[in-house]
Amino acid sequence: MTSGTASQIAYLARVLKAPALRDSAERLAATARDAGWTHQEYLAACLEAEVATRGAHGAENRVRAAGFAARKTIEDFDFDHQRSVKRDHILHLATLDFITARTSVVLLGPPGTGKTMLATGLGIKACQAGHRVLFATAAAWTGRLTTAHRAGRIQQEITRLGRYPLLIIDEIGYIPFEPEAASLFFQLISARYETASVIVTSNKAFSGWGDIFGDDTVAAAMIDRLVHHADIFSLKGDSYRLKDRDLGRIPRPAATTPRDAQ
């Protein structure tokens, strides 16, 4: 490739805002000559490089915008420690068929059993597949909805959130809901029923949700909408975060030898 042609490609790529095309054109030209590619094959390879780069950048932007508390992937999950969920079931969820079907996922279990990590891993998979995702704790979602309600724009906010194929609501059960917040939360879940997906994590079984929301009727209606089209997982076992900690044990004194006793 002559310097004039390289400069022209660089200029045209800049106008098209296609930096990967600019960077790959010369490299792929050499490969095309050596491999005997047709002009069409060379053009397709250049365009594929640009599309792949844009896809990677788009996925990264979606992950950042989602607001994950940490970056945890399904591949990072320790299925050997957490045996109450089957690897195959989670890997099937990771195909994201549930988002296409507009169904939900509910992860229940004690603290530290991997609920948030699985929810985050599925959320990151969704971002990488081109879906817009929002992640927040139940307390943060409550704050967002309450602010919108008091500003007189709760319906606009719920409509805006409806444009996200996946919302992740983490840590239901750690903080009880005030009546107003419980009502707003129900509106969000009800609006997404059969229209968009939700992943919910909670440290409480469904039988305890009446206490969380302060109203058995509201809790029952919410559970009904969540579980009608949902994959539900009950995680069991000890906290993964504490698996290598020796908590509550009194250390044994070191054994003494006759020489130590002298």
Secondary structure, 3 states (H helix, E strand, C coil): CCHHHHHHHHHHHHHCCCHHHHHHHHHHHHHHHHHCCCHHHHHHHHHHHHHHHHHHHHHHHHHHHHCCCCCCCHHHCCCCCCCCCCHHHHHHHCCCHHHHCCCEEEEECCCCCCHHHHHHHHHHHHHHCCCCEEEEEHHHHHHHHHHHHHCCCHHHHHHHHCCCCEEEEEEECCCCCCHHHHHHHHHHHHHHCCCCEEEEEECCCHHHHHHHHCCHHHHHHHHHHHHHCEEEEECCCCCHHHCCCCCCCCCCCCCCCHHHHC
